[in-house]
Amino acid sequence: PGGIHRLWVAVADVSHYVAEGTPLDQEARHRGCSLYLPDRAIPMLPEALSAHMCSLVPGEDRLAMVVRIDYDRNLAVRETDFCAAVIHSRARLDYAGVAAALAGKTTGKYKKYEPLLGTLRSLDALARRLRERRMQKGALDLDLPQVVVELDRDDPALVRDIRRSRRDPGERHAYAMIEEFMLAANLAVGESFEERGEPTLWRIHPAPTIEKMQAFVAMAERYGLAVDEKEARTPAGLAAVLKRLQGHPAEKALSFQLLRSLKQATYDANNVGHFGLAAPAYLHFTSPIRRYPDVVVHRLLKRRLAGQGKPAGGFAPWPH
């Protein structure tokens, strides 16, 4: 009603099972995150959690931490809400299936997507608009090629080939749609901590140094591309540079140089904003199965919920 778009993002409630200070928690903290290598994955959590208890299964109840975001017609955030909840999945969708459904293919093995087509199209339309708004704010879009590393079957230490990923464009689009909603949830949770002045673990990305940007500007000028160094040290200014790079003969080389000019994103208790996303308050909330900082954020959010008298899975509010 009233033109409101309501987005729900439900994330596995890992902190319910990984209690602070337990051996399970200590091991997860020691690992820090799950690692994905060409021939294997090294999970942060045991498979019983990561692949079962904290993984969606159609027809089964699963514990979740939920973000609700209400957008107005212009996609300004009108209201956000957070809760501990139970989610009951009705269907397991995958990127290939979503891509096929959005392309109008809902026959054969994609028949189960037909009743969901209206919802998927609504989600797709919202994600497109959210992305467009992010780009307008100055979020950086470094479209660098992804690579596939092929190892020898008999000797996994031997690299046979490194080639460019040829992922289906429709699947890439379906993945980008979900990624947009993950970003929206992370931003909503981050902004709520910032507004309340509550402690949390931020995902920060400082602005590039003057020296790094000078090196990029010098290289760009050698390719006949004039860049205002001062402007390029702002997200919107650098986004404009990226737009000018599109179609340039040296686009790939300059994009890699630009990537090297940027600082690496990291975690910190002090918030300095996220330059690459043009976001003043950003954190990681959506992947507690594979990132320990997300588990920390979930625990802190549960303490807030407890202080508000809301269900918080046994968590206690901060002592006064």
Disulfide bonds with the S-S distance in Angstrom:
none
